[in-house]
Amino acid sequence: MSAYAKREGIGYRAAWDRFRKGHIPGATLDGFGHIQIPEPESMLLPMAAVYARVSSRPQKADLDRQAERLVIYANARGYQVVAVVKEVASGVNDKRPRLTKLLSNPEWGTLVVEHKDRLSRVGFGWFEVLLGAQGKRVDVANPAQDDTSELMADFMAIVYSFAARMYGPRSAKRRSDRVKVAMAAALEDDEPSMIS
């Protein structure tokens, strides 16, 4: 109760009056007569934000299905879904306005994603660390997944980004298309040897 009063900037007596009137969410009286008040961050953990992402426009139909699956998953885990965010963007792109807006929203405590790479292709652990420091967490619905086509699309986004920096945006598309053709040819050449 003292910690709560200090955190709220009020006196102990005012905090006691709030408890007596039922104005402190989640506060309980334990068996020893002590008032237990949960930390504000832990009160948010049951509040979930769903984040669904696909890499390209042709996959947009899967985006809605992905979001639906995540809402069902979140409800089954006992979360209250307070936000559903769907985005079409590369998993290696750090300029995702919808994700940025979601991460700055203080109304949720658990971020629900289908796979780790839906949140980020690289650096997923940093999300866990930074959200953990805010008293939040990430819940990955399906931790094991290997989608080669998505990975290839993200790899091509990286190639394009580097080509644009080195040679300019005009030349980047042509150069990244050459890399794509060369990789497709290399994969076709390797197929028979992989079977035998």
C-alpha positions as CSV (number, residue, x, y, z in Angstrom):
1,M,0.0,0.0,0.0
2,S,2.9,2.4,0.8
3,A,4.5,1.7,-2.6
4,Y,1.2,2.3,-4.3
5,A,0.7,5.6,-2.4
6,K,4.2,6.7,-3.3
7,R,3.8,5.7,-7.0
8,E,0.4,7.6,-7.2
9,G,1.8,10.7,-5.3
10,I,-0.9,10.4,-2.6
11,G,-0.9,9.8,1.2
12,Y,-1.3,6.4,2.7
13,R,-4.8,7.3,4.1
14,A,-5.9,8.3,0.6
15,A,-4.6,5.1,-0.8
16,W,-6.5,3.1,1.9
17,D,-9.7,5.0,1.0
18,R,-9.3,4.1,-2.7
19,F,-8.8,0.4,-1.7
20,R,-11.9,0.5,0.6
21,K,-14.0,1.9,-2.2
22,G,-12.8,-0.6,-4.8
23,H,-11.0,1.9,-6.9
24,I,-7.7,0.1,-7.2
25,P,-8.0,-2.6,-10.0
26,G,-6.7,-6.0,-9.0
27,A,-6.0,-5.1,-5.3
28,T,-6.8,-7.9,-2.8
29,L,-6.5,-8.6,0.9
30,D,-4.3,-11.6,1.6
31,G,-4.7,-14.0,4.5
32,F,-2.5,-12.0,6.8
33,G,-4.4,-8.8,6.4
34,H,-2.0,-7.2,3.9
35,I,-3.3,-5.4,0.9
36,Q,-1.7,-6.7,-2.3
37,I,-1.6,-4.3,-5.3
38,P,-0.3,-5.6,-8.6
39,E,2.2,-3.6,-10.6
40,P,0.6,-1.6,-13.4
41,E,2.6,-3.4,-16.0
42,S,1.4,-6.8,-14.9
43,M,-2.2,-5.6,-15.1
44,L,-1.7,-5.0,-18.8
45,L,-0.3,-8.5,-19.6
46,P,-3.8,-10.0,-20.3
47,M,-4.4,-7.2,-22.7
48,A,-3.2,-8.4,-26.1
49,A,-2.3,-6.7,-29.4
50,V,-2.3,-8.9,-32.5
51,Y,0.3,-8.2,-35.2
52,A,-0.1,-9.9,-38.6
53,R,2.3,-9.3,-41.4
54,V,3.0,-10.6,-45.0
55,S,5.8,-9.5,-47.3
56,S,3.9,-8.7,-50.5
57,R,0.5,-7.6,-51.9
58,P,-0.2,-11.0,-53.6
59,Q,-0.2,-12.5,-50.0
60,K,-2.8,-10.0,-48.8
61,A,-5.5,-12.7,-48.6
62,D,-3.4,-14.6,-46.1
63,L,-3.1,-11.5,-44.0
64,D,-6.7,-11.5,-43.0
65,R,-6.6,-15.3,-42.3
66,Q,-3.4,-14.8,-40.2
67,A,-5.1,-12.1,-38.2
68,E,-8.2,-14.3,-37.6
69,R,-6.0,-17.2,-36.5
70,L,-4.2,-15.0,-34.0
71,V,-7.3,-13.6,-32.5
72,I,-8.6,-17.1,-32.0
73,Y,-5.3,-18.1,-30.4
74,A,-5.2,-15.0,-28.2
75,N,-8.8,-15.7,-27.0
76,A,-8.0,-19.3,-26.3
77,R,-5.0,-18.2,-24.1
78,G,-7.3,-16.0,-22.1
79,Y,-6.1,-12.7,-23.5
80,Q,-8.4,-9.7,-24.2
81,V,-7.6,-8.5,-27.7
82,V,-7.5,-4.7,-27.6
83,A,-5.8,-4.1,-31.0
84,V,-5.4,-6.0,-34.3
85,V,-2.8,-4.6,-36.7
86,K,-2.2,-5.9,-40.2
87,E,0.7,-4.8,-42.4
88,V,2.2,-5.6,-45.8
89,A,5.9,-5.1,-45.5
90,S,9.2,-6.9,-45.5
91,G,10.3,-8.6,-42.3
92,V,13.7,-6.9,-42.6
93,N,12.3,-3.4,-43.2
94,D,12.5,-1.3,-40.0
95,K,10.2,1.4,-41.5
96,R,6.8,-0.2,-40.7
97,P,4.4,2.6,-39.7
98,R,1.7,0.3,-38.3
99,L,4.1,-1.7,-36.2
100,T,5.7,1.6,-35.0
101,K,2.3,3.0,-33.9
102,L,1.4,-0.3,-32.2
103,L,4.7,-0.5,-30.2
104,S,4.1,3.1,-28.9
105,N,0.5,2.2,-27.8
106,P,0.5,1.8,-24.0
107,E,-2.9,-0.1,-23.8
108,W,-1.6,-3.6,-24.3
109,G,0.9,-5.9,-22.4
110,T,1.2,-8.9,-24.7
111,L,2.1,-8.8,-28.4
112,V,0.8,-11.9,-30.2
113,V,2.5,-12.9,-33.5
114,E,2.1,-16.1,-35.5
115,H,5.9,-16.7,-36.0
116,K,9.0,-14.9,-34.9
117,D,9.7,-13.7,-38.4
118,R,6.2,-12.0,-38.6
119,L,7.6,-9.5,-36.1
120,S,11.2,-9.4,-37.5
121,R,13.4,-11.6,-39.7
122,V,16.5,-10.4,-37.8
123,G,16.8,-9.2,-34.2
124,F,13.7,-10.8,-32.7
125,G,15.5,-11.2,-29.4
126,W,15.8,-7.4,-29.1
127,F,12.1,-7.0,-29.3
128,E,11.8,-9.4,-26.3
129,V,14.4,-7.5,-24.3
130,L,13.0,-4.1,-25.0
131,L,9.3,-5.0,-24.5
132,G,10.4,-6.9,-21.3
133,A,12.0,-3.7,-20.0
134,Q,8.5,-2.1,-20.4
135,G,6.8,-4.9,-18.5
136,K,5.4,-6.3,-21.8
137,R,6.0,-9.6,-23.6
138,V,5.8,-11.3,-27.0
139,D,3.7,-14.5,-27.4
140,V,4.6,-16.5,-30.5
141,A,1.7,-18.7,-31.5
142,N,3.8,-21.1,-33.7
143,P,7.5,-20.9,-32.8
144,A,8.6,-23.4,-35.5
145,Q,8.2,-22.3,-39.2
146,D,10.2,-22.3,-42.3
147,D,8.7,-20.4,-45.3
148,T,11.3,-20.3,-48.0
149,S,9.4,-18.0,-50.4
150,E,9.0,-15.4,-47.6
151,L,12.7,-15.7,-46.8
152,M,13.6,-15.3,-50.4
153,A,11.4,-12.2,-50.7
154,D,13.1,-10.7,-47.7
155,F,16.5,-11.6,-49.0
156,M,15.7,-9.8,-52.3
157,A,14.6,-6.8,-50.3
158,I,18.0,-6.7,-48.7
159,V,19.8,-7.1,-52.1
160,Y,17.7,-4.2,-53.5
161,S,18.4,-2.0,-50.5
162,F,22.2,-2.5,-50.8
163,A,22.1,-2.1,-54.6
164,A,20.1,1.2,-54.2
165,R,22.7,2.5,-51.8
166,M,25.6,1.5,-54.0
167,Y,24.3,2.2,-57.5
168,G,21.2,4.4,-57.1
169,P,17.5,3.5,-57.2
170,R,17.4,3.3,-61.0
171,S,20.0,0.6,-61.3
172,A,19.0,-1.2,-58.1
173,K,15.9,-2.9,-59.7
174,R,17.9,-4.2,-62.7
175,R,20.7,-5.5,-60.5
176,S,18.4,-7.2,-58.0
177,D,16.5,-8.8,-60.8
178,R,19.8,-10.2,-62.1
179,V,20.5,-11.7,-58.7
180,K,17.1,-13.2,-58.6
181,V,17.5,-14.9,-62.0
182,A,21.0,-16.2,-61.0
183,M,19.6,-17.6,-57.7
184,A,16.7,-19.3,-59.5
185,A,19.1,-20.9,-62.0
186,A,21.4,-22.0,-59.2
187,L,18.5,-23.6,-57.3
188,E,17.4,-25.4,-60.5
189,D,21.0,-26.8,-61.1
190,D,21.1,-28.0,-57.5
191,E,17.8,-29.9,-57.5
192,P,18.9,-33.1,-59.2
193,S,22.0,-33.4,-57.0
194,M,19.9,-32.9,-53.9
195,I,17.6,-35.8,-54.9
196,S,20.4,-38.3,-55.6
